[in-house]
Every structure is written in C-alpha cells, then in structure tokens.
Amino acid sequence: MKRLTYDTTIFPFKSVTEDYLNNTKLHLIHKDRPFKETLVYGTDQAQLLHRIFYDMMDGDVNQTFVNLYRRFIKKVIMPRYNFPVVFQRFPTLRIHQPSNIAVFGWHRDRDYNHHPQEINYFLPITSAFGTNTFWYESEPDKEDYQPMEAEYGEAIEWDGSNCRHGNKSNDTGKTRVSFDFRILPREVCVNNTPKKSITQSTKFKIGDYFDDKIVL
C-alpha cells in the first residue's frame, strides 16, 4: 500500500462532484438524499445519487469530470510507472451512508474476473475513517482487516485484486464519498484473453473497461 498526495486546487474532484450532485456537504448528503434500503448485490451502483452523478458526467458538454480524471491519470498516476499502462476509462463512484454499506460482499477483485496484476487506487473526497470506509487485509489471506483511512487530497495505491476487502455498517454518522479505479500493465492487457465484468458485463479490454490514450 502506498499513500499519495495531490493538489486539490489543480485536481478539484470534490467541487466538481458537489456541482454534479448539487450538494456542498457531501459528508451529510444522507440527510437530504438517504438511501431507502440497505444495499445488496446489484444495487451499489443503482441508487439515485449514482444515477444523478453518472447522468451529469455523461451529459456534461464540457466533460468537466472526465477531463479532470484523465488529467489526474496523466499527471499523477502514469509517471509512477516505467512501462505503458492502461487505466479504467471512468472511475467508480462509491457512497457509503450511515447504517448502510457501499459495496455488497467481502471479496477480492479477482473473484469478479479482474486480472490479478491490476493495481487499485482509492481516492476519497470526504474523510474516510472507521466504519464509513472499507476494510482490507494488508496481504493476501492474512485476514488482518483494518480500515482504509484517508482524507481528501490523498490517493491510496493498493492490491485490491488479491487482498480481500469489504464494508462494515457505517456507524460514524458521516457519509463517505469516494472514487476508485484500476491500472494494468498494457502488455498484460493486450496479451490476455479479456474476461467480462460480472457486475457490468463489460470486457476488461482497451476500448471497453480500459483505455490507454489521453487526449486533452
């Protein structure tokens, strides 16, 4: 696991998300738009707040969030590697409200057909702490679960493909809003027959789940 820091004035993920969701207190967004049910398999990306965000992202003629994300990949993530990589085309939004979870089930990403050489990044835009963040094992099968704690302006690089992780019921009283995305060596991506995402039915290949070119 590695903890990165970045300049939030250059990469204002929080303010763009606040604009898309029309809410300037994301850690308390459950007071205005509470989830009506405990999330179960297949519903963690199907809540109203998720639909609002993705609809705004898709309909934004200026591609504000998409361009912000791609600049971040280009300036912060890609320089970390001395070999070509592919990146998740669009990051995944996570919203962990009080008395709820954000992702169904404890798992390793490879359990859902992700390649074991993928590298995960966790980027919170509200405080991630205690039971409002996800819990993970530090090494595969070690089962030493601990919370992935971080603040806005930090990004955590970690092995989510092979280390089991999951959510506890959030008893902090604060919502955690975050993004996650994955990186994979380009050579591994193009030289392996791509599997299909179990949850979204997208293929783990360039042009579908992954991209390898940034044009800004």
HURAWO-V871504 format. One record per helix or strand of 2 or more residues. SS is the DSSP state (2 for helix, 1 for strand). FROM is the first residue (numbers start at 1). TO is the last residue. Records with the same first field share a line. If there is no record, write none. Layout:
SS->FROM-TO ; FROM-TO
//
This chain:
1->2-5 ; 85-88 ; 92-96 ; 119-124 ; 134-136 ; 146-147 ; 154-158 ; 165-167 ; 176-185 ; 210-211
2->13-21 ; 26-32 ; 48-59 ; 64-80 ; 109-112 ; 130-132 ; 186-190
//
